[in-house]
Amino acid sequence: MPKINQKIIATWLYLEGIGEDGIYPQVPGSSSTSRFHDIYKRCLVTFFLSARAANDTAELFLFSNINLGLSQRDFDLSILKILNSLGVSIIVLPYTHTPPSEQKMWRNQFFVIDILKHFSNFLEKDDLCLILDSDIIWSGSASTKKLWQDLGNVGSLIMLPIMDKDELINGLTITELQKTSNLMGNFASPQQYAGGEFIALRGYRLKQVYDSSEILWKKYFSLASS
């Protein structure tokens, strides 16, 4: 468990098995193969090495559906050795928010809801938590310090990488996502974001976001089956 009022950095490694294959345009081939899996295991090394270099006191977490420590592969054990040396806490979680079978694009993305559920159980209200995709590199301590300051002041941050509201991203455009959001009864604000690679929340906000995500998850399934 993290310390009180701590900075927390987390990412995930969900490895799909045979029959679970989703579509991930950034990487060719079947997502249930070792070749596909190993690409993201390598990403963990650069992610956590750069995260530790830019955040010497932050708590580092890896969430996964598999236990690397049980692997017999030298490759996996070498990855695990590096993560251990950086002080990464590895949490194995089941995937309880699998999307409907017809949704193939980025099928493992909703694993973040299980991560939010995990953190919601013990984060203090002023803890600062970042949940990020693993295929990124931290740029340095100066920009990182500003990120933590902004998160502490505001309580939540989002990223706006998509300016074209009609650009197809995850099978839907942002405009179409807004229409879906409206059908679920959410009229609070215009849709701004279509991904899950950047989640930045203070502890009290994280609990609110998780609670809302569970409500919306049930509404989404009701909408998809209607």
C-alpha positions in Angstrom: 0.0 0.0 0.0 1.2 3.5 -0.7 2.2 5.9 2.0 -0.2 8.7 3.0 -0.3 11.7 0.7 2.0 9.9 -1.8 2.7 10.3 -5.5 1.6 7.2 -7.3 2.5 6.1 -10.9 0.9 3.0 -12.3 0.6 1.2 -15.6 -0.7 -2.1 -16.7 0.2 -5.2 -18.7 -2.9 -7.2 -19.7 -1.9 -10.2 -21.9 -4.7 -11.6 -24.0 -5.0 -15.3 -24.4 -6.2 -17.3 -27.4 -9.7 -16.3 -28.2 -9.4 -12.9 -26.6 -7.7 -11.2 -29.5 -8.4 -7.5 -29.9 -7.4 -5.1 -32.6 -4.4 -2.8 -31.8 -3.4 -0.8 -34.9 -0.1 0.3 -33.5 1.2 -3.3 -33.4 0.7 -5.8 -36.2 -0.2 -9.5 -35.6 -2.3 -11.4 -33.2 -2.5 -9.9 -29.7 -2.4 -13.3 -28.0 1.1 -14.2 -29.2 4.3 -14.1 -27.3 5.8 -11.7 -29.9 3.0 -9.2 -29.3 3.2 -9.6 -25.5 7.0 -9.1 -25.5 6.7 -5.7 -27.2 4.8 -4.4 -24.2 7.0 -6.1 -21.7 9.9 -4.2 -23.2 7.8 -1.0 -22.9 7.7 -1.6 -19.1 11.4 -1.2 -18.9 11.6 2.2 -20.5 8.4 3.3 -18.8 9.6 2.5 -15.3 13.3 3.4 -15.8 12.3 6.9 -17.0 9.5 7.2 -14.4 12.0 6.5 -11.6 14.6 8.9 -13.1 12.0 11.7 -13.1 10.3 10.7 -9.8 12.8 9.4 -7.2 10.2 9.2 -4.4 7.0 8.1 -6.2 5.4 4.7 -5.6 5.5 2.7 -8.8 2.8 0.1 -9.6 2.4 -2.5 -12.3 -1.0 -4.1 -12.7 -1.4 -7.3 -14.7 -3.5 -10.4 -15.2 -0.4 -12.6 -15.1 2.4 -13.2 -12.5 5.7 -12.7 -14.3 7.4 -14.4 -11.3 5.8 -17.7 -12.3 7.2 -17.6 -15.8 10.0 -20.0 -16.8 11.2 -17.7 -19.7 14.6 -16.0 -19.2 13.2 -13.0 -21.0 10.3 -12.6 -18.5 12.6 -13.1 -15.5 15.0 -10.4 -16.8 12.1 -7.9 -17.1 11.0 -8.8 -13.5 14.6 -8.3 -12.2 14.7 -4.8 -13.6 11.2 -4.0 -12.2 12.2 -5.3 -8.8 15.4 -3.2 -8.8 13.3 0.0 -9.4 10.9 -0.8 -6.5 7.9 -1.5 -8.7 5.0 -3.2 -6.8 3.3 -5.8 -9.0 -0.4 -6.4 -8.4 -2.2 -9.2 -10.2 -5.9 -8.5 -10.9 -8.7 -10.3 -12.7 -10.3 -8.4 -15.6 -13.9 -7.9 -14.6 -14.8 -5.1 -17.0 -14.3 -6.9 -20.4 -16.2 -5.0 -23.1 -18.9 -6.6 -25.3 -17.5 -9.2 -27.7 -18.3 -7.1 -30.8 -15.9 -4.4 -29.5 -12.5 -5.4 -30.9 -10.5 -2.2 -30.8 -8.3 -1.9 -27.8 -10.2 -4.6 -25.8 -7.9 -4.5 -22.8 -8.4 -0.8 -22.2 -11.1 -1.2 -19.7 -8.7 -3.0 -17.4 -8.1 0.5 -16.0 -11.5 0.4 -14.3 -10.3 -2.6 -12.3 -7.2 -0.6 -11.4 -9.4 2.4 -10.3 -11.4 0.0 -8.2 -8.2 -1.3 -6.5 -6.9 2.2 -5.7 -10.3 3.4 -4.6 -10.2 1.0 -1.6 -7.2 2.6 0.1 -6.0 5.9 -1.4 -6.0 8.9 1.0 -7.9 11.9 -0.3 -4.8 13.9 -1.0 -2.8 11.1 -2.7 -1.8 12.0 -6.3 -2.3 9.1 -8.8 -1.3 8.8 -12.4 -2.4 5.8 -14.4 -0.6 5.8 -17.8 0.0 3.6 -20.9 3.3 1.8 -20.7 4.5 2.9 -24.2 5.6 6.3 -23.0 8.9 7.8 -21.8 9.1 10.4 -19.0 10.8 13.5 -20.3 12.4 14.9 -17.2 12.0 16.1 -13.6 11.2 19.8 -14.4 8.0 19.0 -16.5 7.1 16.2 -14.0 7.3 18.6 -11.1 4.8 21.0 -12.9 2.5 18.0 -13.6 2.4 17.0 -9.9 1.8 20.6 -8.9 -1.1 21.1 -11.3 -2.7 17.8 -10.2 -2.4 18.8 -6.5 -4.0 22.2 -7.2 -6.8 21.1 -9.5 -7.5 17.5 -8.4 -7.8 16.0 -11.9 -6.1 16.5 -15.3 -7.0 15.4 -18.8 -5.1 15.3 -22.1 -6.5 16.7 -25.3 -4.5 14.9 -28.1 -7.4 14.8 -30.6 -8.5 18.1 -32.1 -10.7 16.7 -34.9 -14.0 15.8 -33.3 -14.8 13.6 -36.4 -11.5 11.6 -36.5 -12.1 7.9 -36.0 -10.1 6.8 -32.9 -11.4 3.7 -31.1 -14.1 2.7 -33.5 -16.0 5.9 -32.8 -15.3 9.6 -33.2 -15.5 12.0 -30.3 -18.7 13.4 -31.8 -20.2 9.8 -31.8 -18.9 9.3 -28.3 -20.8 12.4 -27.2 -24.0 11.0 -28.7 -23.5 7.7 -26.8 -22.8 9.6 -23.7 -26.0 11.6 -24.1 -28.0 8.3 -24.5 -26.6 7.2 -21.1 -27.9 10.4 -19.5 -24.7 12.4 -19.4 -25.2 16.0 -20.5 -22.8 17.7 -18.1 -20.1 18.7 -20.6 -18.9 18.2 -24.1 -16.9 15.1 -24.8 -13.2 16.0 -24.7 -11.2 12.8 -24.6 -11.4 9.4 -26.4 -8.6 7.4 -24.7 -7.4 5.9 -21.5 -3.7 6.4 -21.7 -3.7 9.4 -19.3 -5.6 9.3 -16.0 -4.5 11.9 -13.4 -6.5 12.1 -10.2 -6.2 13.0 -6.5 -7.5 10.4 -4.1 -10.9 11.9 -3.5 -11.4 12.5 -7.2 -10.3 8.9 -8.1 -13.1 7.5 -5.8 -15.6 9.7 -7.5 -14.4 8.7 -11.0 -14.5 5.0 -10.1 -18.0 5.2 -8.7 -19.2 7.0 -11.8 -17.5 4.5 -14.1 -19.4 1.7 -12.5 -22.7 3.4 -13.1 -21.8 4.3 -16.7 -20.5 0.7 -17.3 -23.9 -0.8 -16.4 -25.7 1.8 -18.5 -23.3 1.1 -21.5 -24.1 -2.6 -21.3 -27.8 -1.9 -21.2 -27.5 0.4 -24.2 -25.4 -2.2 -26.1 -28.0 -4.9 -25.6 -31.0 -2.8 -26.4 
